[in-house]
Amino acid sequence: MKRATVRWAQVARWCWLALILLQPAWFALLPVPAGAGNWALAAAATVPLLLPLGGVWRGSLRAITWAGYIAMLYLVIGVMEAWANPPQRLPALLQISLVVVFVGSALGYSGTSRKNSA
């Protein structure tokens, strides 16, 4: 793999890991009103992110693509919370940022990996 491809995969990997770590921090550890203080909600928000984790960590293009689809749900949730719930705006904006960087890195990884295989 070329250097650019590896860099895109690393950015995607670390953004995905940060998104996983954000969910319990936001929904279970942050005090109300910035968080819900609810471990069940934190688990429900974290489990879908764990499904493609192995493939994202290995740099599988298929897993990163599916993770991008899953990330769109978290983008919608982040935008909704940032817009409608001012006390949760900061973690919501962090979630939006992580999703945008992840999707951008997934697109960059997809483009560079296809150029390398052609």
C-alpha positions in Angstrom: 0.0 0.0 0.0 1.1 3.5 -0.7 1.7 6.0 2.1 -1.4 8.1 1.3 -3.5 5.0 1.5 -2.1 4.0 4.8 -2.6 7.6 6.2 -6.3 7.6 5.1 -6.8 4.2 6.8 -5.2 5.5 10.0 -7.3 8.6 10.1 -10.5 6.5 9.5 -9.4 4.0 12.2 -8.7 6.7 14.9 -11.9 8.6 14.1 -14.0 5.5 14.4 -12.3 4.6 17.7 -13.0 8.2 19.0 -16.6 7.9 17.9 -16.9 4.7 19.8 -15.4 6.3 22.9 -17.6 9.4 22.6 -20.8 7.4 23.0 -20.4 6.2 26.6 -18.7 9.5 27.6 -21.6 11.5 26.2 -24.6 9.4 27.2 -23.4 7.8 30.5 -20.5 9.8 32.0 -21.4 13.5 31.2 -23.7 14.9 33.9 -27.2 16.1 33.0 -27.9 18.4 31.0 -24.8 17.7 28.8 -25.4 14.0 28.9 -28.3 11.6 29.7 -26.5 9.7 32.5 -27.9 6.5 31.1 -25.8 3.4 30.6 -28.5 1.6 28.6 -28.6 4.5 26.1 -24.8 4.5 26.0 -24.7 0.8 25.2 -27.4 1.2 22.5 -25.4 4.0 20.9 -22.1 2.1 21.1 -23.1 -1.4 19.8 -23.7 -0.5 16.2 -20.2 1.1 16.0 -18.6 -2.1 17.3 -19.9 -4.2 14.4 -17.4 -3.0 11.7 -14.6 -2.2 14.2 -12.4 -5.2 13.2 -12.6 -4.5 9.5 -12.1 -0.7 10.0 -9.0 -1.5 12.2 -7.5 -3.8 9.6 -8.2 -1.2 6.8 -10.8 -3.3 4.9 -12.3 -1.1 2.2 -15.6 -3.0 2.5 -15.8 -2.5 6.3 -14.9 1.1 6.0 -17.6 1.6 3.4 -20.2 -0.1 5.7 -19.0 2.0 8.6 -19.6 5.1 6.5 -23.2 4.1 6.1 -23.5 3.5 9.8 -21.8 6.8 10.5 -24.6 8.7 8.6 -27.0 7.7 11.4 -24.6 9.3 13.9 -24.4 12.4 11.7 -28.1 12.8 11.8 -28.3 12.3 15.6 -25.5 14.8 16.1 -27.1 17.4 13.9 -30.5 16.9 15.6 -29.0 17.2 19.1 -26.8 20.2 18.2 -29.8 22.0 16.7 -32.5 21.1 19.2 -30.7 20.6 22.5 -28.4 23.4 23.4 -26.9 21.7 26.6 -25.7 18.8 24.4 -24.4 21.0 21.6 -20.7 20.5 22.4 -20.7 16.7 22.3 -23.0 16.7 19.3 -20.7 19.0 17.4 -17.8 16.7 18.3 -19.8 13.7 17.0 -20.5 15.6 13.8 -16.9 16.5 13.4 -15.7 12.9 13.9 -18.3 11.6 11.4 -17.3 14.2 8.8 -13.6 13.4 9.1 -14.3 9.7 9.1 -16.4 9.9 5.9 -13.8 12.1 4.3 -11.0 9.7 5.2 -13.1 6.8 3.9 -13.5 8.6 0.6 -9.8 9.4 0.5 -8.9 5.8 1.3 -11.3 4.5 -1.3 -9.9 6.7 -4.0 -6.2 5.9 -3.2 -6.8 2.2 -2.8 -8.6 2.0 -6.2 -5.7 3.9 -7.9 -3.2 1.5 -6.4 -5.1 -1.6 -7.6 -5.6 -0.3 -11.1 
